[in-house]
């Protein structure tokens, strides 16, 4: 199934709020965070699509000027041999201590559990409804999220120089 065919099915099912991007090497579909869970459930459960594998979840900080972060989901249907890249864009929440929030898809694909924890740990995206959202790569008392563009590394961690 081609990207255009996938996009047509999803637009029929979820409306025109979905934004297709066919530029670049891999086309993508940007979805509102409010529709993410329903769309992912449909992608997995619809017999025409059957996206049974969430291969990766990646989070990107687009910087202070853009004031957004993106969460990227790479999906595969193993039996049908088609792929789809989904993107969700959220505000960075730079004027407060709150982290950006996106709904978790860990109840749809079990692999999202660790992927979402990594995005939380390194970029600072909070996945609402995640069963165990805590750091996975850094120590639990680490300050900040190192893949944010405005991250300031501490000079020391428990008496050990970090710079």
C-alpha positions as CSV (number, residue, x, y, z in Angstrom):
1,X,0.0,0.0,0.0
2,X,1.4,3.4,-0.9
3,X,1.6,6.4,1.3
4,X,-1.1,8.2,-0.7
5,X,-3.5,5.2,-0.2
6,X,-2.8,5.1,3.5
7,X,-3.4,8.9,3.7
8,X,-6.7,8.5,1.9
9,X,-7.9,5.8,4.3
10,X,-6.9,7.8,7.4
11,X,-8.3,11.1,6.1
12,X,-11.6,9.4,5.4
13,X,-11.6,8.0,8.9
14,X,-10.1,10.9,10.9
15,X,-10.8,14.0,8.9
16,X,-8.7,16.7,7.3
17,X,-6.7,17.7,10.5
18,X,-4.0,15.2,9.4
19,X,-1.2,16.8,7.4
20,X,0.6,14.8,4.8
21,X,4.2,15.6,4.0
22,X,5.6,13.9,0.9
23,X,8.8,15.9,0.7
24,X,12.1,14.2,1.6
25,X,13.1,10.5,1.6
26,X,10.2,9.2,3.7
27,X,6.7,10.7,3.6
28,X,5.1,11.5,7.0
29,X,1.7,12.2,8.4
30,X,1.4,14.9,11.2
31,X,-1.5,14.2,13.5
32,X,-2.9,16.3,16.4
33,X,-2.0,14.9,19.8
34,X,-5.7,14.7,20.6
35,X,-6.2,12.1,17.8
36,X,-2.9,10.1,18.3
37,X,-4.3,7.2,20.4
38,X,-7.4,6.7,18.3
39,X,-5.4,6.9,15.1
40,X,-2.8,4.4,16.4
41,X,-5.5,2.0,17.6
42,X,-7.0,2.2,14.1
43,X,-3.7,1.6,12.4
44,X,-3.0,-1.5,14.4
45,X,-6.6,-3.0,14.4
46,X,-7.8,-2.2,10.9
47,X,-7.5,-5.4,8.7
48,X,-6.4,-3.4,5.7
49,X,-3.5,-1.7,7.5
50,X,-2.4,-4.0,10.5
51,X,0.6,-1.9,11.7
52,X,1.7,-4.6,14.2
53,X,5.2,-3.1,14.9
54,X,6.1,0.2,16.5
55,X,9.8,0.2,15.5
56,X,10.8,3.5,17.1
57,X,9.7,6.6,18.9
58,X,11.9,9.6,18.6
59,X,11.6,13.0,20.1
60,X,13.2,16.2,18.7
61,X,13.6,19.6,20.2
62,X,13.0,22.1,17.4
63,X,14.6,24.9,19.4
64,X,13.6,28.1,21.2
65,X,12.6,30.0,18.0
66,X,10.3,27.3,16.7
67,X,9.1,26.7,20.3
68,X,8.0,23.2,19.4
69,X,9.0,19.6,19.9
70,X,8.2,16.7,17.7
71,X,7.5,13.1,18.5
72,X,8.0,10.7,15.6
73,X,6.6,7.2,15.4
74,X,7.9,4.7,12.9
75,X,5.4,2.0,12.2
76,X,5.6,-1.2,10.1
77,X,3.1,-3.8,9.0
78,X,5.2,-6.9,8.9
79,X,2.7,-9.1,6.9
80,X,1.8,-6.3,4.4
81,X,5.3,-4.9,4.2
82,X,4.4,-1.2,4.4
83,X,5.7,1.5,6.7
84,X,4.4,4.8,8.0
85,X,5.9,7.7,9.8
86,X,3.6,9.6,12.2
87,X,4.6,13.0,13.7
88,X,3.1,14.9,16.6
89,X,4.1,18.5,17.2
90,X,3.7,20.0,20.7
91,X,4.7,23.4,22.3
92,X,8.0,23.3,24.3
93,X,6.4,24.9,27.4
94,X,9.5,27.1,27.8
95,X,7.9,29.6,30.1
96,X,7.1,27.2,32.9
97,X,8.6,24.1,34.4
98,X,5.9,21.9,32.9
99,X,7.0,19.4,30.3
100,X,5.2,19.0,27.0
101,X,2.5,16.3,27.2
102,X,1.5,13.6,24.6
103,X,-0.7,10.6,25.2
104,X,1.0,7.3,25.6
105,X,0.6,4.5,23.1
106,X,2.2,1.8,25.3
107,X,-1.2,0.1,25.7
108,X,-1.3,-0.3,21.9
109,X,2.3,-1.4,21.2
110,X,4.2,-2.8,24.2
111,X,7.5,-1.5,22.7
112,X,6.3,2.0,23.3
113,X,6.9,1.5,27.0
114,X,10.7,1.8,26.7
115,X,10.7,4.2,23.7
116,X,8.5,6.7,25.6
117,X,10.7,6.4,28.7
118,X,13.8,7.2,26.6
119,X,12.1,10.3,25.0
120,X,11.0,11.4,28.5
121,X,14.5,10.9,29.9
122,X,16.5,12.6,27.2
123,X,14.2,15.2,25.7
124,X,11.6,15.8,28.5
125,X,8.3,14.7,26.8
126,X,5.7,13.5,29.3
127,X,3.6,10.6,28.0
128,X,0.2,10.8,29.7
129,X,-1.1,7.4,30.7
130,X,2.3,5.7,30.5
131,X,2.3,2.7,33.0
132,X,5.8,3.5,34.5
133,X,7.2,6.8,33.2
134,X,10.6,7.2,34.8
135,X,14.2,7.7,33.7
136,X,15.6,4.7,31.8
137,X,19.2,5.9,30.7
138,X,20.1,8.5,33.3
139,X,20.2,8.2,37.1
140,X,16.9,9.0,38.8
141,X,18.3,12.2,40.4
142,X,19.8,13.6,37.1
143,X,18.8,17.3,36.6
144,X,17.3,18.2,33.2
145,X,17.0,16.5,29.8
146,X,20.3,16.4,27.9
147,X,18.9,16.4,24.3
148,X,17.0,19.7,24.8
149,X,18.7,22.6,23.0
150,X,18.6,24.7,26.2
151,X,20.1,22.0,28.4
152,X,22.7,23.3,30.9
153,X,25.0,20.5,32.1
154,X,25.9,20.6,35.8
155,X,29.6,21.1,36.6
156,X,29.5,18.1,38.9
157,X,27.4,15.0,39.6
158,X,27.9,13.6,43.1
159,X,31.3,15.2,43.3
160,X,32.4,13.9,39.9
161,X,33.3,16.6,37.3
162,X,31.2,16.3,34.2
163,X,32.9,18.9,32.1
